[in-house]
Amino acid sequence: MLFRSTLEIFQYLKDENPNIQLKMHTNGSARTTEWWRGVARMKVRTTFGIDGMSDTHHLYRQNTSYNTVIKNAKTFIQSGGQATWKMIEFKHNKHQIDQCCTLSKELGFAHFSLLNQGRDTAPVFNQKGQLTHVLGDYTGEKEFKILFFS
């Protein structure tokens, strides 16, 4: 059976096992508001990767629109979805942690998750594997490689 969308896959899983608990991690920058309402109706717990406010989020989350992510998260939450705001702490966004946590509560997120995995210093690549910018004080001492799978 071929599926054309994530919603169809979720529905198939629910049909096969009505007691299944589905979870999804996303940058939240794609799809229509109707799609996000559908995910909420299916009770898929969703974690949105939002790494700061509008002026810092895009530095790590390449090719995403902060405003679109927030709009989609709002739609999901207002449609009954249970959402988590997951923020990765960097030097460039750590001054916004409290602001993000407060906003997450105001928007109705069920949880706020902060990750600090030592990602303060790293090169950032685009989808073609080209270096776009550097986070933190990267000196080039380590070699970074990106692998693309077809």
Salt bridges, closest charged atoms under 4 A:
GLU34 OE1 - ARG37 NH1 3.28
GLU34 OE2 - ARG41 NH2 3.05
ASP51 OD2 - ARG61 NE 2.62
ASP137 OD2 - LYS91 NZ 3.31
GLU143 OE2 - LYS145 NZ 3.49
